[in-house]
């Protein structure tokens, strides 16, 4: 199938949009992640499929490597912050697909980057599938 947006197939776009819909209806209202099943996400972190690196300012985004997401923490915990940044990356079309198939994520606040990462398609889809049930 022909790529449709930023290198994503129509099926990949649908998965991302399903996450957006779920985020707006369910996750955006949460104050903590107690009602989310985080076991799958924690497993991905332990396996090294994704590494979340907290920074304090937007100037700390240097040398982002594969499977790493560098982010400022906006919510009360790391997972909710990551999901909020992922939502923004998708909603504002700051997400793209690299030549090697990794998802290139970014999020901006007042024209300053506050999240950047390069994560495999499988990891992002796994996170989305575990969250959106």
N, C-alpha and C positions, 0 to 999 in steps of 0.2 A: 504494500500500500504506500502511496506517495506521502511524504512528510507534509505536515500541515502548518505548524506554527513553531518557530525557533528550533526546527529539527525534530520535533515530536510527531509521532504518528497520531492519527485520530483516536486510536485506542488509548494511547498514553495521555492525551489531552483529556479524555473522558475520566480516567482515573484521577487526574489532578483536579478536575472540576467536581468530581464526587467528594473529594476531600474538602474543597472550598465550601460546598453546600453543607456538609456535615459540620465543618468548623463554625460556620455562621449560625447554624441552628442549635448546636450542642456545646461546643468547646468554648466559644467566646464568652459564655455565661459563667464558666467555672472560675472559682477562686483558688482551687487546688486540684491536684490530679487524682484525688481519692476515688472518683467515680470512673476513672479510666483504667483499663487493664494495661499496666506498664511492664508486665513481665517480658513480653516480646521485645519491647524497646530496650529494657535493661540487658537482655541477652545480646542484642546487637552491639551494645556498648562494650560488654565484656568480651565479645568475640573480636572487637576491633573493626567491625564493619562501619562504625561511625564514632567519631570522637568529637565531643562538644567542648570547645575551649572558650571559657569566659574571659572577656576583656572589659576594662573599665571605660575606655574611650574609643572613639572612632579612629584614632590615629594608630591603634594597635593591630591593624589588619595587614600583616606582612607575612609573606611566605606561607600562604595557606596551602597545605598539601592534600593529597588524595585521602578520601574518607574522613576529612576533617571539616567541621563547621565551626568557624570562629564567630562568636556572637556576644552582643551585650545582653544582659539578663534584664528583661523588662517586667516579667511576671514574678510571682513569689517562688517559682521553681524552674529548673532548667528545662524540663520537658515542655511545660506550657509556654515558656519563652521560645523554645525551638519551634513549636507548632504555630505560634503567632508569626514568627519570622517566615516560616514555610508558607503560611497562608498569604502573607504580604508578597512574597517572592512570586507566587503563582498569580495572585489577583492583579498585580501591577506589571506582569510580564517581565519580571527581572530574572526569570528562570530560563535557562537555555540548555541545549544538549551539546556536549563537546564531541569532538571527532571520535574519541574512544568510547562514547556512549554514556559517560558520567553526566550527572545532572550538575550544572553550574548554578548555584543558588546565590541570590543577593537580596538585600533589603536595605532601604534607605529611609532616613528620617531627616527632614529639612536639608535635603541634598547631600547628606553625609551618610556614608555606609555604616550600618550597624549590624550586619550579618553577611558573611561570605563563606561559601563552602563548595566542595567538589565531592559528590557522593554518588555511588553507583545507583543505577536505575533500580536494581533489585532491592537495595537497602531502602530507598525512598518508598517504593511500592510496598515493601514489607511493613514499614512503619504505617503507611496509610491503611493497608489492609487490616492491621491489628487494631488501629484506632477506629476506623469506620467499619462497624459490624452490622 
